[in-house]
Amino acid sequence: MSRLNNYNEWYLDIVEKAQLSDKRYPIKGMNVWMPYGWKIMTFIDRYIREKLDATNHCEVSFPLLIPETEFKKEKDHIKGFDSEVYWVTHAGLDELDVKLVIRPTSETAMYPIFSLWIRSHQDLPLKIYQIVNTFRYETKQTRPFIRMREIHFFESHTCHDTEKDAQKQIEEDLEIVKDIANKLCIPYCLLKRTDWDKFPGAYYTVGIDTVMPNHKVLQIGSVHHYRTNFSEPYNIMYEDENGEHKYVHQTTYGMSERLLGVVISVHGDDKGLCLPPLIAPFEVVIIPIFGKNNKKEISEATVKIKNELEMANIRTKLDNRNDRPGSKYYDWEIKGVPLRLELGARDIDNNVVTFVRRDNGERGTINASSLIPEIKSILADITRSMNDKAWKFHNDAIFDLKTTSDIPKDEEDSKLMVYRFGWCGCPECGHKFEDDNNIKILGTPYFSESYDGECIICGKKTKTSAYAARTM
Amino acid sequence: MSRLNNYNEWYLDIVEKAQLSDKRYPIKGMNVWMPYGWKIMTFIDRYIREKLDATNHCEVSFPLLIPETEFKKEKDHIKGFDSEVYWVTHAGLDELDVKLVIRPTSETAMYPIFSLWIRSHQDLPLKIYQIVNTFRYETKQTRPFIRMREIHFFESHTCHDTEKDAQKQIEEDLEIVKDIANKLCIPYCLLKRTDWDKFPGAYYTVGIDTVMPNHKVLQIGSVHHYRTNFSEPYNIMYEDENGEHKYVHQTTYGMSERLLGVVISVHGDDKGLCLPPLIAPFEVVIIPIFGKNNKKEISEATVKIKNELEMANIRTKLDNRNDRPGSKYYDWEIKGVPLRLELGARDIDNNVVTFVRRDNGERGTINASSLIPEIKSILADITRSMNDKAWKFHNDAIFDLKTTSDIPKDEEDSKLMVYRFGWCGCPECGHKFEDDNNIKILGTPYFSESYDGECIICGKKTKTSAYAARTM
């Protein structure tokens, strides 16, 4: 199955072959996380936890269910989610007096409680997060990790005394985004969404977008500035140093299991997964190459290497199944283990270990006496190379558009790109661009890029570029 | 508030003061996990994960929602849960064709998938677990961590080729129970439940029971042997070595956030929580005792100690708030930090650090040059002492009952105990005992205890003892 020529089928095939999730669960869009897939996800979660803890966010856990009465307090928000939430109407043999929503996101669960937790400026900033599952009744075609009805994600929520402090939070969030993306070797654009595409209830939204192998764009996360749009209806106020009562300014930041969907899509190849070392359940797999009469010697040597690697905190699998080496290579290539070590008679004679990199297929030998530092250095280089390769693809996919006639009309056109072009910023030109070309404006760069040109619709001079693409 | 005289109010007071959970969430029985409470729970989860991984269980994550059609396949099971599940009937603006149950436990979510995963005897044993929240529409009075409608728990599910292998699994589970209980310093009885009290659908159930300060008993977990009671309706079969198709034998094991409820109840005192070191967010708190003109010196010394402890992987809080030491003691006693270190001018002069144990109030000094080994030894001794003290209370609460007239009739009677007595084992005597005395038979010891006496009801000679108590 070819990733570039037939991405959609390739993706489903890899998810199944690498045993990441099982889509045969009897509810569409709700899959079973299998052990290997779940392990990768928990490594992603662990890193997110580390980053959020290090920036003084506290982990909490809010209830899954939200009373309809709380859910409906912020008008734009409920309008945005009305058609995609699950409703609990009965419990046991009773019909509930107040219907309950299964969380599609937790603003409306958290903010009534924030209004109790926050009293004075000394309680600010409040910075919390949770890692939970969220539920959206998707009507579009579902796809593992990318478009699900039960979604594993994290959401951080913060409250600040001033808009300026909230703004600083957005910048801290974007630093975390960059760091996570770097560790997962995922390229991204940070784009301020158009006003008609921002999160329901937000003042503004920054989308974190990445280009998939089919040149469509996937949002892998978002950061929102709410100003006081939620604190007003939910009455989240603090007393400032002068005794005045003011509404808090709020932000949120979230990323989901789509991170895994992107890791699969961006790094995988026709042999299977290719995992960034940080989140690989095994960073290294050791395959013994038995000859005649040396099984005991080779076995012992591989066990010794495995122990040495584990002592150095390198996650290692020794595959001593009774099977041909080639068949083992095949299995671990599907699973995307970053580095394979092979050990045969000749390696032992030469006091080396043979290695093969998953990311570029490079094969070489490591001196047995400097195993640990060399492996660590190769793993670091794998992360670097995976980043370089992924960013090259991402950047190559972005096309500087001078005229809309360069956009292919056929959605399946293999020449489809991500388009960068001048935009005066007015909604009329934006809507016209989207409608005429059946393509979505993703937004304008959050960190301004130098641009000097004309609005692609009205021709007015502009210093603002916009990005547009078909989306997953 | 006194724990022993007024346990119920003391408990709610501590949960609030130690900031473990917030019960003001607008759905009864669904509370907000606050940062400190959630941190303790994640430490409990982490240890459970470690034990289950070490016994070759794989972590997975199954969907929250279960179609009514799957849910109803095992008749006793649905009967047991009929009156306590939440029903999702609508999604977006649509009424669902098949109603969905929010998991009250995951047998009916997992077993249709197990029937796809298991083909041959080589796929067995299958041992998986997940750590998720489960939902039961409790009609009894709710209580934080002890009786909730959204319950944080783990459930492990296993499939085996023979009943004997399933039986071995039960014994492995009970070893894990003992280990976890030991680390949390929780005493327990392992009791095989009566036939009329076993888990819906089980062949037999072992309850893990502990005695609370009010002498009522709380089930903190359970282990179930299902035989083929679920594999038959869910058609989970394997092909044995002779090509014959057979049903798998299944077991499950689960424990919940009640573990935290018991830790609070069993170890707490009138000053607040007392946490076993394994799950304390901070094992050690350092309080600087400033004198005149030595603030800088003391500050620097406490920072140095904190760094030294953290290098040794001892979770440490340095409380350098601008406040009186006594007020800091008070705060950290409420939060149950196992060991407090104080550092003042005299300590520095004598090259020692003063320590105060939370569990028994013991105060002493540690030589600054052997800080790490001495602190590790004190923390280990705290775990030992907490176990001893808790087991003494537990054992003292068990009363060898010779005649039912020794059972106080009034539920609030402070002389209420856990009763051990002879039982012939027949359901008639069992029901009569329960009905006449308004008390529940918890079961018979899973690991047989030597007993020689008469059935307390019919007087027949018996070698079996039973336990009975009022339950939380």
Interface residues (C-beta under 8 A of the other chain):
Chain A: D22 R24 Y25 P26 I27 M30 N31 V32 W33 M34 P35 W38 K39 T42 C58 E59 V60 S61 F62 P63 L64 L65 P67 T69 E70 D82 S83 E84 V85 Y86 W87 V88 T89 H90 A91 G92 L93 D94 L100 I102 A109 P112 I113 L116 W117 I128 N133 F135 Y137 T139 E150 H152
Chain B: D22 R24 Y25 P26 I27 M30 N31 V32 W33 M34 P35 W38 K39 T42 C58 E59 V60 S61 F62 P63 L64 L65 P67 T69 E70 D82 S83 E84 V85 Y86 W87 V88 T89 H90 A91 G92 L93 D94 L100 I102 A109 P112 I113 L116 W117 I128 N133 F135 Y137 T139 E150 H152
